[in-house]
């Protein structure tokens, strides 16, 4: 039988109020709240591979109880559901208290070789829902369910989804943001991660000037996920440095596969360097550094594909500001942030060499990659198809053969027979 525990709620201070209504919550890290319960949940799909990794009993997965659990209708033994309190910078501005507005943490499951947090998205309102209903529609839930597993299979650090359940209830949403909301089928997706702690958890406590709980949260995070730092003299600085390192690796992976998060607010940044909160995400088709999948981001394109490395560094600066009372070394923090940029550039170039099949590093690699990015942009080239087809180009390939391989990668309205001269020149 399933049994859950939770280190976060047993270690950190929580809300003393049990009533579930939207409100400002002070001085704590979470509020206990139960899922609202769904009328007639149906298990649409579950992730068998992840279930096996978590050590879930196969017979249990086929029982009605599993579906009820994934809908929030059944509470497993030891589970004390809760919503996290955190803040964040949204589109460059401090937004104050945010928190889990439509996510409810069920607790931690002792998996085969790890401890994994289970979280239901769309299971009902919480004290942090503000004016929203805490629910989710099937359309967006399918997107998160499929994308998070795709990212995992692509080797990108990410949360993963265990199950997708329809609720039998309708949810009203304005799909096209045109003032014409309509009812859609409701759904709940169960997300999993070692932890859902975000940059914003630390920012909220720093904004409260609650330095005691800020240190408590940092110590808790270090103990459980950065244990090698516990005995370090400068453990908080080293913790920040390690978070920056993990974030850097994640962003390089995003750029590698052409993924655009769309909402890189600090409340959507994992303290473990994982991709979380799949909202208006997308992958670039034609290579366009200015592309964003987020319609609300279109005026400034703050979170477009090409800006993601710089925004990650900006977000890390916000985290550094929150952790500064514990670190108290401005120059060391600056060094970490400068180092992030340097590490990103080095890792990005290493990744691009690998994509291009370059066996050794040369002094001209940066110029080579920059010129490629320019011609890909100018010629509206499908990024994924280009790199895939480029792998079939040989040094002995004729111009006609190269045209046949790479012309299908172009998005121009014309039916290309010959590759643009700029691409041939680059080759």
C-alpha positions as CSV (number, residue, x, y, z in Angstrom):
1,X,0.0,0.0,0.0
2,X,1.1,3.6,-0.7
3,X,2.5,5.5,2.2
4,X,3.8,9.1,2.0
5,X,5.9,11.3,4.2
6,X,7.1,14.9,3.8
7,X,10.4,16.4,4.9
8,X,9.3,20.0,3.9
9,X,6.3,20.3,6.2
10,X,8.0,18.4,9.1
11,X,11.0,20.8,8.9
12,X,9.6,24.2,7.9
13,X,7.0,26.4,9.6
14,X,3.5,26.3,8.3
15,X,0.2,28.3,8.2
16,X,-1.8,27.8,11.4
17,X,-5.1,28.6,9.7
18,X,-6.9,25.6,8.2
19,X,-9.6,27.5,6.3
20,X,-9.1,27.4,2.5
21,X,-9.7,30.9,1.2
22,X,-7.5,33.4,-0.8
23,X,-5.4,35.5,1.6
24,X,-2.0,36.9,2.4
25,X,-0.1,34.4,4.5
26,X,2.7,35.7,6.7
27,X,6.0,34.3,8.0
28,X,5.5,30.6,6.9
29,X,6.5,28.3,4.0
30,X,3.2,26.5,3.3
31,X,-0.5,26.1,4.1
32,X,-2.2,22.7,4.5
33,X,-5.0,22.3,2.0
34,X,-6.9,19.3,0.6
35,X,-7.8,18.8,-3.0
36,X,-11.4,19.7,-3.6
37,X,-12.4,16.3,-5.0
38,X,-13.7,15.6,-8.5
39,X,-17.2,14.4,-9.6
40,X,-16.3,11.5,-11.8
41,X,-12.5,11.1,-12.5
42,X,-11.3,8.9,-15.3
43,X,-7.7,7.8,-15.7
44,X,-6.8,8.9,-19.2
45,X,-3.1,7.7,-19.1
46,X,-0.3,7.0,-16.7
47,X,3.4,6.9,-17.2
48,X,4.4,3.2,-16.9
49,X,8.1,3.9,-17.1
50,X,8.0,6.4,-14.3
51,X,5.7,4.2,-12.3
52,X,8.3,1.4,-12.5
53,X,11.1,3.8,-11.5
54,X,9.0,4.8,-8.5
55,X,8.4,1.2,-7.5
56,X,4.6,1.5,-7.7
57,X,2.8,-1.8,-7.5
58,X,1.5,-2.8,-10.9
59,X,-1.8,-4.2,-9.5
60,X,-2.4,-0.9,-7.6
61,X,-2.1,1.0,-10.9
62,X,-5.1,-0.8,-12.3
63,X,-7.3,-0.2,-9.3
64,X,-10.0,2.5,-9.0
65,X,-8.1,3.8,-6.0
66,X,-5.1,4.8,-8.1
67,X,-7.4,7.0,-10.3
68,X,-9.1,8.5,-7.2
69,X,-5.6,9.2,-5.8
70,X,-4.5,11.0,-8.9
71,X,-7.7,13.1,-8.9
72,X,-7.3,14.1,-5.3
73,X,-10.3,12.1,-4.1
74,X,-8.3,9.6,-2.1
75,X,-5.6,10.6,0.4
76,X,-2.9,8.1,0.9
77,X,-1.8,7.2,4.4
78,X,0.7,9.7,5.8
79,X,-0.3,12.3,3.3
80,X,-0.9,15.8,4.6
81,X,-1.5,17.9,1.4
82,X,-0.3,21.4,1.3
83,X,0.4,24.4,-1.0
84,X,3.8,26.2,-0.9
85,X,4.1,29.9,-0.2
86,X,6.5,31.8,-2.4
87,X,6.9,35.0,-4.3
88,X,8.6,36.0,-7.5
89,X,9.6,38.5,-10.1
90,X,7.2,38.4,-13.0
91,X,8.3,40.0,-16.2
92,X,11.0,41.8,-14.4
93,X,8.8,43.2,-11.5
94,X,8.4,42.0,-8.0
95,X,4.9,40.5,-7.7
96,X,4.8,39.8,-3.9
97,X,3.2,36.7,-2.6
98,X,2.3,34.1,-5.3
99,X,2.4,30.5,-4.1
100,X,0.9,27.3,-5.4
101,X,-2.4,28.6,-6.8
102,X,-3.4,25.4,-8.5
103,X,-0.9,22.9,-7.3
104,X,-1.3,20.7,-4.2
105,X,1.6,18.7,-2.9
106,X,0.6,15.2,-1.7
107,X,3.9,14.4,0.0
108,X,7.0,12.3,-0.7
109,X,7.2,8.8,-1.9
110,X,10.2,6.6,-1.1
111,X,11.1,5.4,-4.6
112,X,13.5,2.6,-5.5
113,X,16.6,4.8,-5.3
114,X,15.3,8.3,-4.4
115,X,12.6,10.3,-2.6
116,X,10.2,11.9,-4.9
117,X,7.6,14.6,-4.3
118,X,4.1,14.1,-5.8
119,X,2.0,17.1,-6.7
120,X,-1.4,17.5,-8.3
121,X,-1.9,20.4,-10.7
122,X,-5.5,21.4,-11.2
123,X,-6.9,19.7,-8.0
124,X,-8.6,22.8,-6.7
125,X,-8.1,26.2,-5.0
126,X,-5.6,27.0,-2.3
127,X,-5.0,30.1,-0.1
128,X,-2.6,31.2,-2.9
129,X,-5.2,31.0,-5.8
130,X,-6.0,34.7,-5.6
131,X,-9.0,35.2,-7.9
132,X,-8.5,31.9,-9.8
133,X,-10.3,28.6,-9.4
134,X,-7.2,26.3,-8.9
135,X,-8.4,24.1,-11.8
136,X,-6.8,23.0,-15.1
137,X,-8.2,22.1,-18.5
138,X,-7.5,18.9,-20.4
139,X,-5.9,20.8,-23.2
140,X,-3.1,22.3,-21.2
141,X,-2.8,19.2,-19.0
142,X,-2.1,17.0,-22.0
143,X,0.6,19.4,-23.1
144,X,2.4,19.3,-19.8
145,X,2.0,15.6,-19.4
146,X,3.5,14.9,-22.9
147,X,6.1,17.7,-22.9
148,X,7.7,16.9,-19.6
149,X,8.3,13.3,-20.6
150,X,9.6,14.4,-24.0
151,X,12.1,16.7,-22.3
152,X,13.2,13.9,-20.0
153,X,13.8,11.6,-23.0
154,X,15.7,14.4,-24.7
155,X,18.1,14.5,-21.7
156,X,16.8,17.9,-20.4
157,X,16.5,18.2,-16.6
158,X,12.8,18.4,-15.8
159,X,10.0,17.5,-13.6
160,X,8.0,14.5,-14.9
161,X,4.3,13.6,-15.0
162,X,3.0,10.3,-13.5
163,X,-0.7,10.4,-14.5
164,X,-3.4,12.4,-16.3
165,X,-7.0,12.2,-15.1
166,X,-10.1,13.8,-16.5
167,X,-12.4,15.1,-13.8
168,X,-15.9,14.9,-15.3
169,X,-16.2,18.7,-14.7
170,X,-16.1,21.7,-16.9
171,X,-13.6,24.5,-16.5
172,X,-14.1,28.0,-18.1
173,X,-11.1,29.4,-19.9
174,X,-10.4,32.1,-22.4
175,X,-8.3,30.0,-24.7
176,X,-7.5,32.7,-27.2
177,X,-7.4,35.7,-24.7
178,X,-10.0,37.4,-26.8
179,X,-12.7,38.0,-24.1
180,X,-14.7,35.0,-25.2
181,X,-14.3,32.3,-22.5
182,X,-15.7,28.9,-23.0
183,X,-16.2,25.7,-21.0
184,X,-13.6,23.0,-21.5
185,X,-13.1,19.5,-20.0
186,X,-11.3,19.6,-16.7
187,X,-8.2,17.5,-15.8
188,X,-5.6,16.9,-13.2
189,X,-2.0,16.0,-13.9
190,X,0.3,14.5,-11.2
191,X,3.7,16.0,-11.4
192,X,6.8,14.5,-9.8
193,X,10.1,16.0,-8.7
194,X,12.7,15.5,-6.0
195,X,11.5,19.0,-4.9
196,X,9.4,21.8,-6.1
197,X,11.3,24.5,-4.2
198,X,11.8,27.6,-6.4
199,X,13.9,30.7,-6.4
200,X,10.7,32.4,-5.2
201,X,10.6,30.5,-1.9
202,X,13.8,32.3,-0.9
203,X,12.7,35.6,-2.3
204,X,9.5,35.6,-0.3
205,X,11.2,35.0,3.0
206,X,13.8,37.7,2.2
207,X,11.0,40.1,1.3
208,X,9.5,39.2,4.7
209,X,12.9,40.0,6.3
210,X,12.4,36.6,8.0
211,X,16.1,35.8,8.1
212,X,15.7,33.0,10.6
213,X,13.3,31.0,8.3
214,X,15.4,32.0,5.3
215,X,18.4,30.3,6.8
216,X,16.2,27.4,7.9
217,X,15.0,26.9,4.3
218,X,18.6,27.2,2.9
219,X,19.9,24.6,5.5
220,X,17.0,22.3,4.7
221,X,17.7,22.5,0.9
222,X,21.4,22.0,1.4
223,X,20.8,19.0,3.8
224,X,18.6,17.2,1.3
225,X,19.9,18.1,-2.1
226,X,23.3,19.7,-1.7
227,X,24.6,17.6,1.2
228,X,28.2,17.8,0.0
229,X,28.1,21.5,1.1
230,X,27.0,21.0,4.6
231,X,30.4,21.3,6.3
232,X,31.7,24.0,4.0
233,X,32.7,27.3,5.7
234,X,31.0,29.3,2.9
235,X,28.1,26.8,2.4
236,X,25.6,29.4,1.4
237,X,27.8,31.0,-1.2
238,X,28.7,27.5,-2.5
239,X,25.0,26.6,-2.5
240,X,24.3,29.6,-4.7
241,X,27.2,28.7,-6.9
242,X,25.9,25.1,-7.4
243,X,22.4,26.4,-8.1
244,X,23.9,28.7,-10.8
245,X,25.8,25.7,-12.2
246,X,22.7,23.5,-12.5
247,X,20.7,26.4,-14.0
248,X,23.4,26.9,-16.6
249,X,23.4,23.3,-17.6
250,X,19.6,23.4,-17.9
251,X,19.6,26.5,-20.1
252,X,22.2,25.0,-22.5
253,X,20.0,22.0,-22.9
254,X,17.0,24.2,-23.6
255,X,19.0,26.0,-26.4
256,X,20.2,22.6,-27.6
257,X,16.7,21.3,-28.4
258,X,15.2,24.7,-29.3
259,X,12.9,24.8,-26.2
260,X,11.4,28.1,-25.2
261,X,9.9,28.2,-21.7
262,X,7.8,31.3,-22.2
263,X,7.4,32.3,-18.6
264,X,10.9,32.5,-17.0
265,X,9.7,34.3,-13.9
266,X,11.7,33.6,-10.7
267,X,8.7,31.7,-9.3
268,X,9.1,29.3,-12.2
269,X,12.8,28.6,-11.6
270,X,13.7,25.4,-9.8
271,X,16.3,25.5,-7.0
272,X,17.5,22.1,-8.4
273,X,18.0,23.3,-12.0
274,X,14.9,21.5,-13.4
275,X,12.4,22.6,-16.0
276,X,9.2,23.3,-14.2
277,X,5.8,24.9,-14.9
278,X,5.0,24.1,-18.5
279,X,2.7,26.9,-19.4
280,X,2.9,28.7,-22.8
281,X,6.0,26.8,-23.9
282,X,7.2,25.8,-27.3
283,X,10.0,24.7,-29.5
284,X,11.3,26.9,-32.3
285,X,10.7,25.6,-35.8
286,X,12.3,28.2,-38.0
287,X,15.4,29.4,-36.3
288,X,14.3,32.7,-34.8
289,X,16.0,34.0,-31.6
290,X,13.2,36.5,-31.1
291,X,10.4,33.9,-31.0
292,X,8.3,33.5,-27.9
293,X,5.3,31.1,-27.4
294,X,3.8,33.5,-24.8
295,X,1.3,36.0,-26.3
296,X,1.5,38.2,-23.2
297,X,5.3,38.5,-23.8
298,X,5.0,39.7,-27.4
299,X,5.5,43.4,-26.8
300,X,9.0,43.1,-25.3
301,X,9.8,39.4,-26.0
302,X,11.5,39.3,-22.6
303,X,11.4,35.5,-22.6
304,X,12.1,34.8,-26.2
305,X,14.5,32.0,-27.2
306,X,17.6,34.1,-27.6
307,X,17.1,35.9,-24.2
308,X,16.9,32.7,-22.1
309,X,20.6,32.7,-21.0
310,X,20.5,36.3,-20.0
311,X,17.2,36.0,-18.2
312,X,18.5,33.0,-16.3
313,X,21.5,35.2,-15.1
314,X,19.0,38.0,-14.2
315,X,16.9,35.5,-12.2
316,X,20.0,34.2,-10.4
317,X,20.8,37.8,-9.4
318,X,17.4,38.0,-7.8
319,X,18.1,34.7,-5.9
320,X,21.5,36.2,-4.9
321,X,19.7,39.2,-3.5
322,X,17.5,36.9,-1.4
323,X,20.4,34.9,-0.1
324,X,22.7,37.9,0.5
325,X,21.9,38.2,4.2
326,X,23.3,34.6,4.6
327,X,26.3,35.1,2.2
328,X,27.2,38.7,2.9
329,X,30.0,38.8,0.3
330,X,29.0,41.0,-2.7
331,X,32.2,40.4,-4.6
332,X,31.9,36.6,-4.3
333,X,28.3,36.8,-5.6
334,X,29.5,38.9,-8.5
335,X,32.1,36.3,-9.3
336,X,29.5,33.6,-9.4
337,X,27.2,35.6,-11.8
338,X,30.1,36.5,-14.1
339,X,31.2,32.9,-13.9
340,X,27.6,31.9,-15.0
341,X,28.0,33.8,-18.2
342,X,31.5,32.4,-18.9
343,X,30.3,28.8,-18.1
344,X,27.3,29.2,-20.3
345,X,29.3,30.4,-23.3
346,X,31.8,27.6,-22.9
347,X,29.1,24.9,-22.5
348,X,27.1,26.4,-25.3
349,X,30.1,26.2,-27.7
350,X,30.8,22.6,-26.6
351,X,27.2,21.7,-27.3
352,X,27.3,23.3,-30.7
353,X,30.6,21.6,-31.6
354,X,28.9,18.3,-30.8
355,X,25.8,19.2,-32.9
356,X,28.1,20.1,-35.8
357,X,30.3,17.1,-35.4
358,X,33.5,19.1,-34.7
359,X,36.0,16.9,-33.1
360,X,38.3,19.5,-31.6
361,X,38.2,23.1,-30.4
362,X,39.6,25.8,-32.6
363,X,40.1,29.6,-32.4
364,X,37.4,30.1,-35.1
365,X,34.6,28.1,-33.5
366,X,32.8,31.1,-32.0
367,X,32.8,32.9,-35.4
368,X,31.7,29.8,-37.2
369,X,28.7,29.2,-34.9
370,X,27.7,32.9,-34.9
371,X,27.7,33.0,-38.7
372,X,25.7,29.8,-38.8
373,X,23.1,31.3,-36.5
374,X,22.9,34.3,-38.7
375,X,22.3,32.4,-41.9
376,X,19.8,30.1,-40.2
377,X,17.8,33.2,-39.1
378,X,18.1,35.0,-42.4
379,X,16.8,32.0,-44.4
380,X,14.0,30.9,-42.1
381,X,15.5,27.5,-41.5
382,X,13.9,24.7,-39.5
383,X,16.4,24.2,-36.7
384,X,15.8,20.6,-35.9
385,X,15.5,19.4,-39.5
386,X,18.7,21.4,-40.5
387,X,20.9,19.8,-37.9
388,X,19.4,16.3,-38.6
389,X,20.0,16.6,-42.3
390,X,23.4,18.3,-41.9
391,X,24.5,15.0,-40.4
392,X,24.1,13.4,-43.8
393,X,26.2,15.9,-45.6
394,X,29.7,14.6,-46.5
395,X,32.8,16.3,-47.5
396,X,32.4,14.5,-50.9
397,X,28.7,15.6,-51.3
398,X,28.1,17.5,-54.5
399,X,26.3,20.8,-54.5
400,X,23.2,19.1,-56.0
401,X,23.2,16.5,-53.1
402,X,23.6,19.3,-50.5
403,X,20.7,21.1,-52.1
404,X,18.5,18.0,-51.9
405,X,19.4,17.4,-48.3
406,X,19.0,21.0,-47.0
407,X,16.4,22.7,-49.2
408,X,13.6,20.9,-47.4
409,X,14.7,22.7,-44.2
410,X,13.7,26.1,-45.5
411,X,10.5,27.8,-44.6
412,X,10.4,30.3,-47.5
413,X,7.2,30.3,-49.5
414,X,9.1,29.4,-52.7
415,X,9.7,25.8,-53.4
416,X,13.5,25.9,-53.2
417,X,15.6,23.9,-55.6
418,X,18.9,25.5,-54.8
419,X,20.2,26.4,-51.4
420,X,20.6,30.1,-50.7
421,X,24.2,31.2,-51.4
422,X,24.7,32.3,-47.8
423,X,24.2,28.7,-46.5
424,X,26.4,27.3,-49.2
425,X,29.0,29.8,-48.3
426,X,28.8,28.8,-44.7
427,X,29.2,25.1,-45.6
